[in-house]
Amino acid sequence: WPDMGLHPAIAAVRQGVRRTLVDLDPGATVVVACSGGADSLALLAATVFEAHKAGLRVVGATVDHGLQEGSGEHAARVVAQMAGLGADETATARVQVDPAGLGIEAAARRARYAVLDQLREHFAAQAVLLGHTRDDQAETVLLGLARGSGGRSLAGMRRTFDHYRRPLLDVARADTVAACLADGIEFWDDPHNADPGFARVRVRQRVLPVLEDELGPGIAATLARTADQVRADVEALDALAATAYDDLAGPDGLDLAGVQDLLPALGGRVLRLAALTAGAVDAELFHVHVAALQRLASGESGGEVQLPGHVTAYRDRSHLLFRRTAVAG
């Protein structure tokens, strides 16, 4: 039975974590990515509580991107906080963010996930928990709509992928703040989260409040629910495309006649999967790249298609092939 004296926000965060940890092996290690903000600190506190009840080990990890003055001191404070909240072990890593060709947000994200992958391997962790909330999901859906990115972006952030899990996608950002306040946890407000130079911040500060005013409260929850519904469709199409790809890919490349026989929704996905298999970077492979591959596959355009991750696609008669692109310097 729930503790009737427990603050509702703490209960909401713990419930999300409890559901996420239920399938882990006894004695397993879980890494919690923690920036020092309300979302990740509430996540860490809840994970310590739930994991220790289940006999799991918790490693708190913070990544110093080196993008703000005093970032090293901030990382040290977060490490101390994580230890104070009961993490069994803590880790911090400094990364070099190179925004060339990506932009600062995408470059920081790539560097962050790279180091979290390394930490997961180092600690032999079964899962890495991320503190994205329902509000983050709503913002992602709106950004996908604005960019015309199709179903994959409208499906929002995945609840799980690889070893990563997002326990708080059903929890409002206001609840993570309330959980920290109720628990007496001091949290950091990242100045970047208030910088209107970032599209996500403009969505958060201007677009969502207007939608709430004009269409009524609960827009964030509705958008997040839409993401879940679209995600189910996207995953079904992806599964069909994976089967088709296995049938059409061979030592001579990807059979383009077979791709052209597929419905467009599947054909595009098969081309995308072929690009990823060849080494293209998932997070940077957008609709414009897939559309270019479709034109190349249909013969509508010739030449080559440059893909993120230093991969080049080209056509050899009836097959699509890929090669690594030479990097200058």
RAFEN-V395861 format. One record per helix or strand. SS is the DSSP state (H for helix, E for strand). FROM is the first residue (numbers start at 1). LEN is the number of residues. Records with the same first field share a line. If there is no record, write none. Layout:
SS->FROM-LEN / FROM-LEN
This chain:
H->8-14 / 38-16 / 71-14 / 104-20 / 134-14 / 151-4 / 173-11 / 191-4 / 199-17 / 219-30 / 256-6 / 264-14 / 282-3 / 287-12
E->29-5 / 57-8 / 89-6 / 127-3 / 160-2 / 164-2 / 249-2 / 253-3 / 304-4 / 311-6 / 319-6
